[in-house]
Amino acid sequence: MKTCSKCSTSKPLTEFYKRSDTGKPHSWCKKCKHQSSASWVKANKAKHNELQSKWYEDNKDKHLENSKIWYQANKARKLESTTAREKRCVLATPVWADRELIKELYALAQKLTEQTGIPHEVDHIIPLQGKEVCGFHLEDNLQVITQSENRRKSNKMLCSDGRSGHLN
């Protein structure tokens, strides 16, 4: 048992992260560390993004290896999320959708990837999931953008002034 110096609660050692330099438990419990980190990220979003980008560039191989390990340990979970997304696309495709044009957009993304060497993807301008509004899997709601732009956009919709906002 150890007492967290932040919340003064006595907890088992498993509730404390180990310090990378000494191997000893941190003085704050995992919950307090998480809350503190989340507050810092919220207050320093630009700095956090800059640090994340730098870490990724410095550790690409490590990140990819960790991703492979995670995938091997969570294949069922990944399959479930992939299947759920495919189902959302099917349910969000109206009967009047031009399926051939939709296929052409996916083919264009693949062609651009091959020609430029930069991964391209088909993005839903208005995401399929959101609390305020949900888009359709429809040719007018699709755009081909780079993979990095699509990851940055995430489940957001760009406003007419170029800003983005979360829909969920």
Protein Blocks (a to p, Z undefined) as FASTA:
>chain_A
ZZdfklopacdfklpccdfklopacfbdfklmmmmmmmmmmmmmmmmmmmmmmmmmmmmm
mmmmmmmmmmmmmmmmmmmmmmmmmmmmmmmmcfklcfklmmmmmmmmmmmmmmnopacd
dddfbafbdfkbccdddfklgccddfklmmmnmpadcdfkopacdfZZ
